[in-house]
């Protein structure tokens, strides 16, 4: 039963999301209206992009808890630049945010790869450092919507074929990361480095270097989302996205990305983010207490972790164990 459940996990999760949407729609018909569904996907877009970055780190047996702080710092920097120098083009600020996020990801990756410090320790430390830098830059102040230019605020809200540009950014990220992981040599190496370090070594793959690459990509996506978050919510301050890194990890775990490395797909990452998006949008509609929302989300995460742990008991390891037992029997008979 467990094996069948794990085998069809993504289909099951997709079915649960559809049933949840239909169940809420039966009580609140406007919930399943096209406009609300588009808005719900748009609300989840940043979570999807960040979860893709976190997924690549998890594939290499790492974890990035500094993503939300990275987002907040890059967002504050571009907001301050837009406030003081409104003539700077928005596309330049977007590139700058992505580049700054990449640099912060490189710092994490180098500390993990070259210094051998556990990823959770490194990213907890840099998370606090990045938040502190935000306070120093802003002196604890806020940048509000009236201090931002119309172009800065308008880009994510621009519509293309009925979808906001923010949603198209999430779709583009899904396609690019999916292609990268499936068809590029580096993408496949991320799976190998996290799934079997011994095999990676004998095939010439440097597992530490792959962790560095994953942190760079994660940081770049977080920086990219820094501009998207600030422009969407039209405010920048020290505690922007505080705690959001837990939602990102939860989306990955629910989607079947193993914290033990080497296992997970982009489709699962998308479904995990959508599941949380539906939960966050649906439960307040039917009057569920925020405390129950947290309890429900936590329960789902625990169940997802248990399923992932079952999935880590791979057949390959059993085959090796059985082969060893067979050799012992032969040795005893001889």
Secondary structure as GFF3:
##gff-version 3
##sequence-region A 1 334
A	DSSP	alpha_helix	2	7	.	.	.	ID=ss1
A	DSSP	alpha_helix	9	27	.	.	.	ID=ss2
A	DSSP	three_ten_helix	29	32	.	.	.	ID=ss3
A	DSSP	alpha_helix	34	59	.	.	.	ID=ss4
A	DSSP	alpha_helix	67	84	.	.	.	ID=ss5
A	DSSP	alpha_helix	90	113	.	.	.	ID=ss6
A	DSSP	alpha_helix	119	138	.	.	.	ID=ss7
A	DSSP	beta_strand	143	144	.	.	.	ID=ss8
A	DSSP	three_ten_helix	145	147	.	.	.	ID=ss9
A	DSSP	alpha_helix	150	154	.	.	.	ID=ss10
A	DSSP	beta_strand	159	160	.	.	.	ID=ss11
A	DSSP	beta_strand	163	164	.	.	.	ID=ss12
A	DSSP	alpha_helix	165	183	.	.	.	ID=ss13
A	DSSP	alpha_helix	185	195	.	.	.	ID=ss14
A	DSSP	alpha_helix	197	202	.	.	.	ID=ss15
A	DSSP	alpha_helix	207	233	.	.	.	ID=ss16
A	DSSP	beta_strand	235	236	.	.	.	ID=ss17
A	DSSP	alpha_helix	244	254	.	.	.	ID=ss18
A	DSSP	alpha_helix	266	285	.	.	.	ID=ss19
A	DSSP	alpha_helix	290	311	.	.	.	ID=ss20
A	DSSP	alpha_helix	315	333	.	.	.	ID=ss21
###
